[in-house]
């Protein structure tokens, strides 16, 4: 089942999710806020509008599934899953602490409603490919979504998997690249250039769409276009801003893997009123 | 009690062949069995499955990392994937994916590595897997199987499919000696005593089971009574059988076609040290890589034949009080 929401409701949810990302990484004093903030609209649109899911019945066999291949952006996934009712909201601020279900990277042992444990980069695309192949055998209507980092796609396994998905004509999977241009050591273009990105996916046989990854209607249209595309997988290259929504975090490599301090949390939350 | 009858070395199919045949039988019984292969199906013998169930066979090209992780995705969606390649490639090139996508989330993937050990022969060290028992045992929660012949391979492949959780099965390229009749029962985690004996116990796996049985026959002629245990399951280890062997025979030799570092031997030594310390000797590959040659020439040169097992027994008995 879908839980469709109006655009203004989705935008309000996005702002709420951003606040939770700031609060939980601030409380943890560790974590990856930048790449969480860049992916907010993508996850909000998937979980609150587009995906067929039922948080009350997370093992529903015909559900759509989402895998956060860039597992370090766990805060955005945790905030969205908590808002959707999968997990307790009041424990978000236990992120990364001993015994917390909100582990440093998504861990199915602690949250059974997660679709995969991730964190070692480059592996999520293969996982959704496997799910897509299984769903095709079982003639399920389900669709499988994976969010990749732009730094992450430097991993060779991504391209093994991209080749395999097109070869097997799997059209029930969608790869979304969070193209925010920054990775741990700095700007992607300075560490290992991945451009021209859309051309690479096209050359691997994928239907490829480029969008503004913060514009919710554009995300929705791209997901619809992916669903209408048969006999090949779709890649959505989502142009995003690392640290989106907090002025001093935007396009700042420091906040890839550094949590905001108490003062920064206060300033950020003021901006996210 | 197992009667000590003359062990005659009759050769049967390779364990990879037995694996390929067993997979087809499983495929007929369970539609959730699927197979992933990386351009070696005619060598791993998953080609039999491909011919009968093309829609359930997935080719990944020469891309083991993607194959292993896609296998995990298939399992997360309810399938029982058998992911297969040469041991050297699936374990080494797929190791990170085995660790993070299979072992850590404890996903129901069956990994079958064929062409294990140095007995693959002419292809040489790049294709020879001599460290995968160590690698597989270092994956928490994995079951690690190393069958010695056709009957044990077929039985253990079936048990692996029925078991819920990650399993690694080690198979070989060359025709394997026949150890068992088709009526022999096997259980994951339970060693089989293939020869009885009271002076020393030889703990063996894979091709070294037959060599150890031949060695036991030679020792018998010298008046030495050697027990031989087939450790077809390397993990979880049959601690009860080891404790009994150490207590009753007071000396152990472990024999395997694998580096002595990190293989069955060190696992057995750990368990014996904890339960009932006794003198031990180890037959295996010694801190080196092999070379091209015929399988029997290589096993001879690198110290993996009955002669070497027998020498190790003499050494361990000299240390036994």
Interface residues (C-beta under 8 A of the other chain):
Chain A: X61 X107 X108 X109 X115 X116 X117 X118 X119 X120 X122 X123 X126 X127 X128 X129 X130 X131 X132 X133 X134 X135 X137 X138 X156 X157 X160 X161 X163 X164 X167 X168
Chain B: X34 X55 X56 X58 X59 X60 X61 X63 X65 X66 X68 X69 X70 X71 X72 X73 X74 X75 X76 X77 X78 X79 X81 X96 X97 X99 X100 X101 X104 X105 X106
